[in-house]
Amino acid sequence: MNEGRHIPVLLADVVQLLRPSPGHVFLDGTLGRGGHTAALLAAGATVDAFDRDADAIAATAVTLADFVTSGHLRLHRAAFADAPRLLGEQRYDGILLDLGVSSPQLDEAHRGFSFQANGPVSMVMDDRDAPLSERLAAVDEPALARVLREYGDEPNARRVAQTILFGRPWAGTRALAEAVAAVAAPTRGIHRATKSFQALRIWVNDEIGQLERALVDLPALLAPGGRFAVIAFHSLEDRPVKQAFHALAGVGAPTDLYGNPVVAPAFRLVERKARKGEDRDPNPRARSARLRVLERISSPAHSPARLPPASPERA
Ligand SMILES: C[S@@+](CC[C@H](N)C(=O)[O-])C[C@H]1O[C@@H](n2cnc3c(N)ncnc32)[C@H](O)[C@@H]1O
């Protein structure tokens, strides 16, 4: 299932918090090589699994074939933000997003994510999307510098953007990485192109846009008592998750004289603080992981008639 390389991040915590059991139905929005999904299936649950990467779907269709045959695993090659549109009336006991790229995507040079191994200038999770080379052909310097600054925190964003645009078209990821590293700000312990490559990957795959849409639309897919777990790997991801979960759970919302919320929230935080990968999981990929879990309240006091609209507005 993990091809000996990919270890699911915070697996024990995810299973403990999502509490899979026979008859439960889960939505895994980031199937990858199926590590988390396999644990949900092993507990007897049914899973609707999404991945926009054809390789991920193909690999798990083989490794988890028995569950596909038995109808416990339904594979969807699509973006998780499109799940509400594609799934119809199903309501879920749990939803999981394990954000970012998978180890196979990073490791396989032909996917074009790597600055160590040479590959095409691609970086797309979904090969139907425009590759990085095409996106670079159509972007101007201020917009690219903004991407590098906002998604990569690159202090020399303007110089890096100029260098990338000047060198187009790039023969491969290694040449691009070397050029970026020559002008990027010094970094300690990591390749100088790391921040820019992260930024380009997030941009090309619209990772933040996907997450923001999911945070608005996926909570409405939870059954009463259902839980929504998100594993984020950097603050660009974790900040919107925290803000959305806190808003849905009514954290900081107006209260009456007795300290009770004026509008009863439809959700609650399962734990106030994120679980941190570095405290709980020896897997190196888990080091920066943050796991947050939201629960749809099931008490009669919070009957669906009193729930806020399915897609709450958020700034
Ligand atoms: C970190 S890996 C998930 C690993 C998985 N939990 C496991 O145990 O093997 C993230 C996966 O989610 C997919 N992915 C990322 N963003 C996506 C999105 N918006 N929609 C669908 N799949 C996405 C990637 O293609 C990748 O395969």
The ligand as a Tripos MOL2 file, in Angstrom:
@<TRIPOS>MOLECULE
LIG
   27    29     1     0     0
SMALL
NO_CHARGES

@<TRIPOS>ATOM
      1 C1         -0.1760   13.9190    1.2820 C.3       1 LIG1
      2 S1         -0.8360   12.9490    0.0190 S.3       1 LIG1
      3 C2         -2.0290   11.9470    0.8350 C.3       1 LIG1
      4 C3         -1.4590   10.6940    1.3620 C.3       1 LIG1
      5 C4         -2.5190    9.7200    1.8650 C.3       1 LIG1
      6 N1         -3.2420   10.2520    3.0100 N.3       1 LIG1
      7 C5         -1.9200    8.3840    2.1730 C.2       1 LIG1
      8 O1         -2.0430    7.9180    3.3150 O.co2     1 LIG1
      9 O2         -1.3400    7.7700    1.2830 O.co2     1 LIG1
     10 C6         -1.8780   14.0810   -0.7940 C.3       1 LIG1
     11 C7         -2.6290   13.5050   -1.9800 C.3       1 LIG1
     12 O3         -3.7440   14.3470   -2.1950 O.3       1 LIG1
     13 C8         -3.8510   14.6550   -3.5450 C.3       1 LIG1
     14 N2         -4.4330   15.9870   -3.5930 N.ar      1 LIG1
     15 C9         -3.8840   17.1500   -3.1770 C.ar      1 LIG1
     16 N3         -4.7450   18.1510   -3.3540 N.ar      1 LIG1
     17 C10        -5.8580   17.6050   -3.9040 C.ar      1 LIG1
     18 C11        -7.1130   18.1430   -4.2870 C.ar      1 LIG1
     19 N4         -7.3920   19.4370   -4.1730 N.pl3     1 LIG1
     20 N5         -8.0560   17.2920   -4.7570 N.ar      1 LIG1
     21 C12        -7.7940   15.9570   -4.8660 C.ar      1 LIG1
     22 N6         -6.6230   15.4040   -4.5320 N.ar      1 LIG1
     23 C13        -5.6700   16.2220   -4.0420 C.ar      1 LIG1
     24 C14        -2.4690   14.5690   -4.1200 C.3       1 LIG1
     25 O4         -2.5440   14.2340   -5.4840 O.3       1 LIG1
     26 C15        -1.8530   13.4700   -3.2730 C.3       1 LIG1
     27 O5         -1.9880   12.2230   -3.8890 O.3       1 LIG1
@<TRIPOS>BOND
     1     1     2 1
     2     2     3 1
     3     2    10 1
     4     3     4 1
     5     4     5 1
     6     5     6 1
     7     5     7 1
     8     7     8 2
     9     7     9 1
    10    10    11 1
    11    11    12 1
    12    11    26 1
    13    12    13 1
    14    13    14 1
    15    13    24 1
    16    14    15 ar
    17    14    23 ar
    18    15    16 ar
    19    16    17 ar
    20    17    18 ar
    21    17    23 ar
    22    18    19 1
    23    18    20 ar
    24    20    21 ar
    25    21    22 ar
    26    22    23 ar
    27    24    25 1
    28    24    26 1
    29    26    27 1
@<TRIPOS>SUBSTRUCTURE
     1 LIG1         1 GROUP 0 **** ****
